[in-house]
């Protein structure tokens, strides 16, 4: 079992920055990929970014490339999502997620159903 707790959400103006944190506890040594997803009102939860726990390899959805950065602090079992140049369309509840499973097709790590552990979510609101 893995427990995840996000923090760092809030309200910012267009162009501002926020850093989200996701603290993992439990069987963290078994984590293979950490993911960040978001869900805007009336929309499905969508992939934002992912990080392979051991290698640090990252992946991003096209709309956030160059603006968001996912990183990790292995000593504290924490993953971060640095969000810069925020836009109103970034407004959503952001969730971190974890999976212990390896899949040869790395595209699966962009899909919510392949993650078994989820945080409670943190609200990010970007206003113009």
Secondary structure in CASP SS format (residue, H / E / C, confidence):
PFRMAT SS
TARGET T0000
AUTHOR 0000-0000-0000
METHOD secondary structure of the structure
MODEL  1
X C 1.00
X E 1.00
X E 1.00
X E 1.00
X E 1.00
X E 1.00
X E 1.00
X C 1.00
X C 1.00
X E 1.00
X E 1.00
X E 1.00
X E 1.00
X C 1.00
X C 1.00
X C 1.00
X C 1.00
X E 1.00
X E 1.00
X E 1.00
X E 1.00
X E 1.00
X E 1.00
X E 1.00
X E 1.00
X E 1.00
X C 1.00
X H 1.00
X H 1.00
X H 1.00
X C 1.00
X C 1.00
X E 1.00
X E 1.00
X E 1.00
X E 1.00
X E 1.00
X E 1.00
X E 1.00
X C 1.00
X C 1.00
X C 1.00
X C 1.00
X C 1.00
X C 1.00
X E 1.00
X E 1.00
X E 1.00
X E 1.00
X E 1.00
X E 1.00
X E 1.00
X C 1.00
X C 1.00
X C 1.00
X C 1.00
X C 1.00
X E 1.00
X E 1.00
X E 1.00
X C 1.00
X H 1.00
X H 1.00
X H 1.00
X C 1.00
X C 1.00
X C 1.00
X E 1.00
X E 1.00
X E 1.00
X E 1.00
X E 1.00
X E 1.00
X H 1.00
X H 1.00
X H 1.00
X C 1.00
X E 1.00
X E 1.00
X E 1.00
X E 1.00
X E 1.00
X E 1.00
X C 1.00
X C 1.00
X C 1.00
X C 1.00
X H 1.00
X H 1.00
X H 1.00
X C 1.00
X E 1.00
X E 1.00
X E 1.00
X E 1.00
X E 1.00
X E 1.00
X E 1.00
X E 1.00
X C 1.00
X C 1.00
X C 1.00
X C 1.00
X C 1.00
X C 1.00
X H 1.00
X H 1.00
X H 1.00
X H 1.00
X H 1.00
X C 1.00
X H 1.00
X H 1.00
X H 1.00
X C 1.00
X C 1.00
X E 1.00
X E 1.00
X C 1.00
X C 1.00
X C 1.00
X E 1.00
X E 1.00
X E 1.00
X E 1.00
X E 1.00
X E 1.00
X C 1.00
END
